[in-house]
């Protein structure tokens, strides 16, 4: 079976040529004396023309039949400007049916009415759709462009293990039981973080890999259990040098893949600036509605929510939305969303004919209302949405509302690409559930040199040499300079509440390496799937992954995860012991309350912490 050309590559310049083509039937039209078929391969569609002598042969041919065709390229009389091949057609001289097809359960076209789970169950058919093939071909070009840049800049591509040990990195690990060492487990890597730093200690200086990573966490449209990141680490470069090099890499990427020249250097803003102005550490600056601080306008207000906030050293912040007059129902929904995002409530003012209206107007003085109009610069027909709360809660909630409203009003232009860096992240954040400081990035992030004394006095104020690359409100990737001195790394573990014994148990092999001339180093990782999603102009990461999981972390096509037989479990010395009673017990454990039966037959509820304390006392 020969092929002289790919279907989507033929043009008017090929007129008169004899060609051999292979492809799937995308559409068939029967006009009695003449039949037309649109033949599709991965490069596109070309129109075939059959005279009536082929009628018997074509009788049973339908969509998704695979054909091998020989014919001549001729100019079309009724040209189709919507198709790259729309100026020509193939007058068929002979053809054969390579394979037949059942009626497909989904429409094989850019637009399909199939539900996502149906698309994923028949993913091999979904991937025939031109838009899906375009997405994955673009993803391949992204990898090619990135690899070319890094190879040109003396980076070495090195693979790191997929089976490693479990370390606390923020998300839950996927565990793999060992048959050779019963009762022990490997962990699939959440990232190659420790290994890439060890490669710097090994002296490679510039490393990268397209690494498979695994995190057992709840899924979203831009998140998967297993994903790919471009992992990068360098030695002897400072933060500015790393960011500048990455900007050049992304500039090349956008030119190679999208044909766009993006300006460099990228805008840089601190984490504090991003939160205060956009309410997000991954701000989307393609549109306005920036957060404004109105606290000073209401320092003496008698409006109870504002008064309480002022007394508790909180802030009163808001956003102005143009051409926005929400109904009472919409205000109720916005208020519900604000609470969902962590705020105590939401105050909404509508501005019409030079006056503010809203439920809070009667509780504010005219001077306060006039000051708000002047400070906010609200225009006729617009609205002001305000939250009074602790600074971080107010910023987070308003930032989320800002994004929701921008999507609702169509302010996010997918053809606009706005890159920026967010820098100087906090080193720690306080965990109410664990009652301790936890790392905002990871415990190997380098604190700002000038903030190191604060580790003993005020850890919450320590800033880091960490940086995130943001594109259109998505975090493309992030990283940091790394700690390379043993004493400083020990101090960070101490602030995090780890004892020397716990540190050695969790990170011993890694910490030991710091004793052997560790170079200053830093790096970052970019989410390949997320880059492809944005450049493809889709809202779901599943559209740029060949065989993804659905929102329930299942693969409807292969039906993974699935059960395994007892022979496999026996080899691993594992047993699955879940009946209805045990399932109730697991549910209770997950809820934090465990029923325990005493020797007298009485059943009491105890917490997991109480069980741990009892076990320690027995030891």
Secondary structure as GFF3:
##gff-version 3
##sequence-region A 1 619
A	DSSP	three_ten_helix	7	9	.	.	.	ID=ss1
A	DSSP	three_ten_helix	12	14	.	.	.	ID=ss2
A	DSSP	beta_strand	18	30	.	.	.	ID=ss3
A	DSSP	beta_strand	34	41	.	.	.	ID=ss4
A	DSSP	beta_strand	44	51	.	.	.	ID=ss5
A	DSSP	three_ten_helix	52	54	.	.	.	ID=ss6
A	DSSP	alpha_helix	55	58	.	.	.	ID=ss7
A	DSSP	beta_strand	66	75	.	.	.	ID=ss8
A	DSSP	beta_strand	88	99	.	.	.	ID=ss9
A	DSSP	alpha_helix	116	121	.	.	.	ID=ss10
A	DSSP	alpha_helix	123	126	.	.	.	ID=ss11
A	DSSP	alpha_helix	130	152	.	.	.	ID=ss12
A	DSSP	beta_strand	156	157	.	.	.	ID=ss13
A	DSSP	beta_strand	163	164	.	.	.	ID=ss14
A	DSSP	beta_strand	175	177	.	.	.	ID=ss15
A	DSSP	beta_strand	185	188	.	.	.	ID=ss16
A	DSSP	alpha_helix	193	201	.	.	.	ID=ss17
A	DSSP	beta_strand	206	214	.	.	.	ID=ss18
A	DSSP	beta_strand	226	235	.	.	.	ID=ss19
A	DSSP	alpha_helix	239	258	.	.	.	ID=ss20
A	DSSP	beta_strand	267	270	.	.	.	ID=ss21
A	DSSP	alpha_helix	271	278	.	.	.	ID=ss22
A	DSSP	beta_strand	292	293	.	.	.	ID=ss23
A	DSSP	three_ten_helix	295	298	.	.	.	ID=ss24
A	DSSP	alpha_helix	304	311	.	.	.	ID=ss25
A	DSSP	beta_strand	315	321	.	.	.	ID=ss26
A	DSSP	alpha_helix	328	340	.	.	.	ID=ss27
A	DSSP	beta_strand	347	352	.	.	.	ID=ss28
A	DSSP	beta_strand	355	357	.	.	.	ID=ss29
A	DSSP	three_ten_helix	361	363	.	.	.	ID=ss30
A	DSSP	alpha_helix	366	376	.	.	.	ID=ss31
A	DSSP	beta_strand	383	389	.	.	.	ID=ss32
A	DSSP	alpha_helix	391	408	.	.	.	ID=ss33
A	DSSP	beta_strand	419	423	.	.	.	ID=ss34
A	DSSP	beta_strand	428	431	.	.	.	ID=ss35
A	DSSP	beta_strand	436	439	.	.	.	ID=ss36
A	DSSP	three_ten_helix	449	451	.	.	.	ID=ss37
A	DSSP	alpha_helix	454	457	.	.	.	ID=ss38
A	DSSP	three_ten_helix	459	461	.	.	.	ID=ss39
A	DSSP	beta_strand	466	471	.	.	.	ID=ss40
A	DSSP	beta_strand	474	481	.	.	.	ID=ss41
A	DSSP	alpha_helix	486	495	.	.	.	ID=ss42
A	DSSP	alpha_helix	500	513	.	.	.	ID=ss43
A	DSSP	beta_strand	521	527	.	.	.	ID=ss44
A	DSSP	alpha_helix	528	536	.	.	.	ID=ss45
A	DSSP	three_ten_helix	541	544	.	.	.	ID=ss46
A	DSSP	alpha_helix	566	571	.	.	.	ID=ss47
A	DSSP	alpha_helix	580	591	.	.	.	ID=ss48
A	DSSP	beta_strand	594	597	.	.	.	ID=ss49
A	DSSP	beta_strand	603	606	.	.	.	ID=ss50
A	DSSP	alpha_helix	608	618	.	.	.	ID=ss51
###
